[in-house]
Amino acid sequence: MTILVTGGAGYIGSHTVRALVTQGRDVVVLDSLELGHKSRVDNVPFVEGDISDGKIIDKVCRKFDVSEVIHFAAYKAVGESMEQPLRYYNNNVAGTIALVRALMANGVEKIVFSSSAAVYGNPDHVPVTEDAPLRPESVYAETKAMVEKFLASCETIGLRSVSLRYFNAAGASADAAIGEDWSMSQNLVPLVMKALLGFSGPLNVFGNDYQTPDGTCTRDYIHVEDLAAAHIKALELSQRWRQKSGMQCWYWHCHISARSNQHRRTSEWTKGSTHYFQPASGRPSLRVCRPYIGACATWLESKSRFARHYW
Ligand SMILES: NC(=O)c1ccc[n+]([C@@H]2O[C@H](COP(=O)([O-])OP(=O)(O)OC[C@H]3O[C@@H](n4cnc5c(N)ncnc54)[C@H](O)[C@@H]3O)[C@@H](O)[C@H]2O)c1
């Protein structure tokens, strides 16, 4: 009874694999290594391959007696998805369909899908509830919404699935052994950190008329280890389901900007440090708020070993 983790050599996947191993679970990782690092999952069985390759999925299922899946493998860069829709639909949607086809042919009927809160687009109310309307605003978000619908449709053929909708993973493992690879990531935390460390030019801060103390946008973040735990909980939930099939969607968020400590730290970091960040106009694609930068500072302090490791 082994858990297959697709994309397990990636950022969130590798933290989830670690958490599973710590719990004594049997795990096998499948990753193309296009964006992942094998070194993050050195201590677990690893297969290099693509989720769309049915033969590999067959082999992995048989060899490792796979009983359930946590599915992270996907492309995730919103801007890139708008420029390369074929690549994104092909990998995220067609890849998942091929994966599920091969899994079900091998009797594997439980899957936790790493979706995204991006499926909600610009929500009417915050915090968003699971039943808020889906209004994906990018190709990336559209691929996530499509896969959710696909998994729901597969209920009728016995698939049990949980889709997790979340925003903005951040952080590294508590022992700083693994974390996010800043060299390739287009996520906001690495971009902020690169600006702070002087590895890049100033970060563009889009928008100054939000209803926040300084007018810049606020964002929600989830620590990557909390996300790993959430994926495992979702797997446990699907195991407890009595009915033959079903699909659930959950939305997680945590708002870090309200913490007063981080607020204080933020001012320390941003005072006199305006060269790290610059106001920008045009189509808002990246936004950052000052409290958020405070959280980054905290993160950098505690994870500096990791930062060195990946630079
Ligand atoms: N990072 C975030 O803030 C965030 C937020 C919401 C949702 N998600 C979702 O979580 C998942 C993991 O995100 P991440 O931040 O760890 O990304 P990541 O790029 O670090 O990890 C993705 C991994 O999947 C692998 N992969 C991609 N396509 C593959 C394929 N066809 N076959 C096999 N392996 C493949 C990559 O090599 C990589 O190791 C993604 O599905 C992403 O959409 C991430």
The ligand as an ORCA input file, in Angstrom:
! r2SCAN-3c Opt
* xyz 0 1
  N       3.511     26.985     -5.154
  C       2.320     27.526     -4.918
  O       2.218     28.589     -4.310
  C       1.064     26.814     -5.378
  C      -0.194     27.389     -5.099
  C      -1.350     26.723     -5.503
  C      -1.255     25.498     -6.165
  N      -0.034     24.970     -6.438
  C       0.053     23.693     -7.150
  O       0.824     22.771     -6.403
  C       1.530     21.913     -7.271
  C       3.000     21.892     -6.900
  O       3.502     23.218     -6.958
  P       5.022     23.523     -6.622
  O       5.081     24.918     -6.148
  O       5.592     22.457     -5.777
  O       5.631     23.462     -8.112
  P       7.021     22.851     -8.607
  O       7.206     23.340    -10.003
  O       8.096     23.078     -7.637
  O       6.712     21.283     -8.624
  C       6.057     20.659     -9.701
  C       6.825     19.371     -9.973
  O       6.105     18.638    -10.967
  C       7.035     18.139    -11.907
  N       6.288     17.966    -13.160
  C       5.695     18.921    -13.911
  N       5.070     18.358    -14.963
  C       5.281     17.014    -14.854
  C       4.881     15.899    -15.639
  N       4.160     16.055    -16.749
  N       5.246     14.672    -15.231
  C       5.993     14.496    -14.114
  N       6.404     15.529    -13.340
  C       6.046     16.765    -13.712
  C       8.138     19.170    -11.988
  O       9.363     18.636    -12.448
  C       8.217     19.632    -10.530
  O       9.152     18.859     -9.798
  C       1.254     22.406     -8.697
  O       0.248     21.606     -9.254
  C       0.746     23.820     -8.487
  O      -0.159     24.199     -9.499
  C       1.132     25.590     -6.057
*
